[in-house]
Amino acid sequence: MNTPLHISPAVAERFPTYRGLVLLASGLTNGPSDERSLTLLRDAEAHARQMFTTTPPATHPHMAAWQDAFRAFGMKPKKTVNSAEALISRVVKGGELPAINRLTDAYNAVSVRFVVPCGGEDLDHVVGQVTLTVADGTEPFETNKDGAPFIDHPVPGEVVWADEAGVTCRAWNWRQGARTRLTEATTNAYFLFDAVAPMTSEDLTAAGDALEALLREFSPGCVIHRVHLGGSGE
């Protein structure tokens, strides 16, 4: 199965244990957060609070490994944290997972439950190939600042996901761009799980299985293909 996602040789060489699991999905039906997606979020919150009753999320082996990866390309883990750790930390500090839309709620709930960064991008807004690469600092990153659209740029040397129009996610899996994020109108998307050792292939597959089941529940008749990145996948 062809995939628009690829890993640059520079990143593959520096981070040999990285593996990505991609769910390419078409025929999706999204919409506002509803009772089912809110239940997924609340259940994920309960799971996280139980898992991290006595230990902080930062000490989880997979989260600690991501902190090491972030340090390796110049990010400070206490300031720039991967998306899974950010969500889990929000919960254990007494907050709730944000309700955004049904598909985003689904992948955030799975991300928290399996302690693995996960993001979703609208394929109809992706331009060309998406590559995990080392930024030179000139790439545009569409985001929001003080409630208004804003063009930012990554730090030179930062590992980013970028398509031919600019950065889609900064600091590997820290902050998603506005241009390709899922909306209630999204029908074609990819969902990406990012894993580094010591997360096992079995746990990564289980996370993918959980999200695929939810996508099929929310969008009966959708077509889903899996693609593996890194390791033997690319």
Order of alpha helices (4+ residues) and beta strands (2+ residues): beta-alpha-beta-alpha-alpha-alpha-alpha-beta-beta-beta-beta-beta-beta-beta-beta-alpha-beta
